[in-house]
Amino acid sequence: MTTNRPYFWLMVLMFALAIAMTLSMMIGPVSISLAQFGLWLSQDERLPNHIELVLGEIRLTRTLLAALVGASLSMSGAAIQGVFRNPLADPGLIGVSSGAAFFAVAIIVMGDTVLVYVFEPLRFFALPLAAFLGGVSVTWIIYLIGSFSSGNRTSTMILAGIAIQSLCLSGIGLFTYMADDAELRTLTFWTLGSFSGTQWSSIHMALPWILVGIVALPMLGKWLNVLLLGENVAGHLGVPISLIRKLIFVLAAMCVGASVAVSGVIGFFGLVVPHLVRLSFGPDHRWLLPYSGLFGATLMLVADLIARTVAAPAELPVGIITALMGGPFFLWLIIRFNRGKLSFD
Amino acid sequence: MKALRFIVAICLGSLCVPQVIAQGSSVDGQRIITVDGGVTEIAVELGATDRIVGVDSTSLFIPEVRSLPVVGYMRALSSEGLLSLNPDILITTSDAGPPSVLSQVERAKVRVENVDNAYTFAGIQSKIAQIGRILNLTDEAVLLEQKVAGEFSKINENIMVYPEHYKVMFVMDSGERGFMVSGKGTRAAGILDIAGLDNAFADVSGYKALTPESALLANPDVILVFHSKLSIDKIKANPAIRLTDAVKHDRVFNVDSLNLLNFGSNTGQSVLALQEWLLNK
């Protein structure tokens, strides 16, 4: 059911995102009245200092980062699913998330022993930087393995992705075993994801990378549509397949690497959101990519809102919420719609 | 459209998320959040209970604070959650985090006080003194220090009358899968040191899962168990330790009820209770 009013739905999704951002600013453990919110918007000086800090430093950074990460994960997911022509592909499959998490965990556990000379000078930036490098380099390895194969590159890459993913996971397991009590708690941030303690520096760090991806990925939608016909057909039609694949790999790795670096691994997101969008609006990649970005940002804001209010004043890792929301909903979709709809026809 | 319905449902649903309203009374214009069981214990002991407006989950063994809002586990705090209780002071140890949350709270003009947390007698004394200063309860702190010092000299007297050098295996969560032993650097190792007991696994660091054979090889004289779901009899029946001296002399003890590992003001009493059990065996 490809939608015949694409711009209308684009506006609807933008509106939903705006509502979610407003809600995310207004609701939280610290109760803030509408009047105070108005004072903050108009930068009025009568606003109490602590309210200004909650809104401007805690909620605004969180809202922006959650929206950015939500958009980046879902858009990369949609692009990766498109390029692999496989409904089960997600950014994890090209190793970005697990690679990033593996490097981050390595820094947490080994940072004050073996790796101290590498990362001591970088201090606060060491962790996100390592996560980013880890994500991108693992993706590059998978891509290399894929390009060595003479036969079906896509399936070679998927298999290599699965193998490297489990390699990274067992590496994480090994470091978890070596970690002490304090380090273990830090590890849950990287394996479950959280926007707790987001600061402007996290946004400065992630924004350039994610922005490039969010802008560039939708432009490749047209080519992804042709790619759906199969690599051979697309090749005969003059589509530069390997260039497109390379571009999408680089963009997705940048997006997801930067996201994991600032918010940890938020599971299930890049897989489920594109499916929801595809089922609702059809598989046309020209619209699937921007829709996924907007919808992913909205959904992530809602998940984060739940994560920080439901157990207030304590807080849950947002990855738990996304998996709890996404899993059952995904199953319901599979059962309700017939199986054909989950493919790319 | 289903998509629209879904989006609206989500937006409406999120409105129903409960708002938490700050509660708790304040005396002296001071509202305190204590994070870390030992810190809370000392603050309560010093008589500051009615100033505490929130505690972390490791403080919940203390009955006086059980009805207060819980700000989560001490290493996974949330800045807005802490601020929603409108505190003046946050007292914690270096174990708390994440650091970015603590710095955000500090910028909201909350005094964040990090007290020393060495797992020794001196560490406990300095913790009491520091918390006393922060709460303006220095006289009470001196009295409490004296009380704790008295308990510790009793502990040392008990150590003198130990009939032998006890080699102790301190086990966490001894489920059916094996043993997680406490090595050096852990709170458990600190308690053993205070109680004058030798750690049978002083050469491993942190908490480590152990192969059953090495438990047999270490042959501890005493086995202390904490955070365990299994009954003592079940633990004793484990083939790995059935033949150790600890089981032979019936010296396997579940220490959960003693609250041994908080390093608050009751540590002395907890260790004394442990010694009493040991000397009566």
Contacts between the chains, C-beta under 8 A, distances in Angstrom:
chain1	res1	chain2	res2	distance
A	9	B	1	7.9
A	9	B	3	7.4
A	12	B	4	6.3
A	12	B	7	7.4
A	13	B	7	7.7
A	16	B	7	4.6
A	16	B	11	6.9
A	19	B	11	5.4
A	20	B	11	6.9
A	20	B	14	7.7
A	23	B	11	7.0
A	23	B	14	5.7
A	23	B	15	7.2
A	27	B	14	7.3
A	27	B	15	7.8
A	27	B	17	6.3
A	27	B	19	7.0
A	28	B	80	5.1
A	28	B	84	7.5
A	29	B	20	5.1
A	29	B	78	7.4
A	29	B	80	4.8
A	29	B	81	4.8
A	29	B	83	7.5
A	29	B	84	3.6
A	30	B	22	7.9
A	30	B	80	5.6
A	30	B	83	5.4
A	30	B	84	4.3
A	31	B	19	5.4
A	31	B	20	7.7
A	31	B	21	6.0
A	31	B	22	7.8
A	31	B	84	7.5
A	49	B	108	7.9
A	49	B	109	6.8
A	50	B	83	6.7
A	50	B	86	7.8
A	50	B	108	5.2
A	50	B	109	6.7
A	53	B	83	7.9
A	53	B	104	7.9
A	53	B	107	6.4
A	53	B	108	4.7
A	54	B	80	6.3
A	54	B	83	6.1
A	54	B	108	7.3
A	57	B	104	6.5
A	57	B	107	6.8
A	58	B	79	5.4
A	58	B	80	5.4
A	58	B	83	7.6
A	58	B	104	6.1
A	59	B	80	7.3
A	177	B	209	7.8
A	179	B	206	7.8
A	180	B	185	7.1
A	180	B	205	7.4
A	180	B	206	4.3
A	180	B	207	7.8
A	181	B	186	7.5
A	181	B	206	6.9
A	181	B	207	6.8
A	182	B	75	6.7
A	182	B	95	6.4
A	182	B	97	7.9
A	185	B	73	7.3
A	185	B	75	3.7
A	185	B	76	6.2
A	185	B	97	7.3
A	186	B	75	7.4
A	186	B	97	7.4
A	186	B	98	7.2
A	188	B	76	7.2
A	189	B	98	7.1
A	196	B	76	7.4
A	196	B	77	7.9
A	196	B	78	5.4
A	196	B	79	7.2
A	196	B	98	6.9
A	196	B	100	8.0
A	196	B	101	6.2
A	197	B	79	6.2
A	197	B	98	5.2
A	197	B	99	7.9
A	197	B	100	3.4
A	197	B	101	4.3
A	197	B	104	6.4
A	198	B	100	7.7
A	199	B	100	5.8
A	199	B	104	7.2
A	276	B	3	8.0
A	276	B	6	7.9
A	277	B	3	8.0
A	280	B	1	7.1
A	280	B	2	6.1
A	280	B	3	3.6
A	280	B	6	7.6
A	281	B	3	6.6
A	295	B	7	7.9
A	298	B	7	7.1
A	298	B	10	7.6
A	299	B	10	7.3
A	302	B	10	5.4
A	302	B	11	7.8
A	302	B	13	7.8
A	302	B	14	5.2
A	305	B	14	5.4
A	305	B	17	6.4
A	306	B	14	7.1
A	306	B	17	6.2
A	308	B	78	6.2
A	308	B	80	6.4
A	308	B	81	7.3
A	309	B	17	4.6
A	309	B	18	6.9
A	309	B	19	7.5
A	309	B	20	7.3
A	310	B	17	6.6
A	310	B	18	7.7
A	311	B	72	7.2
A	312	B	18	7.9
A	312	B	20	4.2
A	312	B	78	7.7
A	312	B	80	7.8
A	312	B	81	5.3
A	312	B	84	6.5
A	313	B	20	6.5
A	313	B	54	6.3
A	313	B	69	5.4
A	313	B	70	7.3
A	313	B	71	4.7
A	313	B	72	7.2
A	313	B	78	6.6
A	313	B	80	7.9
A	313	B	81	3.2
A	313	B	82	6.4
A	313	B	84	5.3
A	313	B	85	5.9
A	314	B	57	7.5
A	314	B	70	5.9
A	314	B	71	5.6
A	314	B	72	2.9
A	314	B	73	7.6
A	314	B	76	7.7
A	314	B	77	7.9
A	314	B	78	6.3
A	314	B	81	5.8
A	315	B	72	6.0
A	315	B	76	7.0
A	315	B	77	7.8
A	315	B	78	3.5
A	315	B	81	5.8
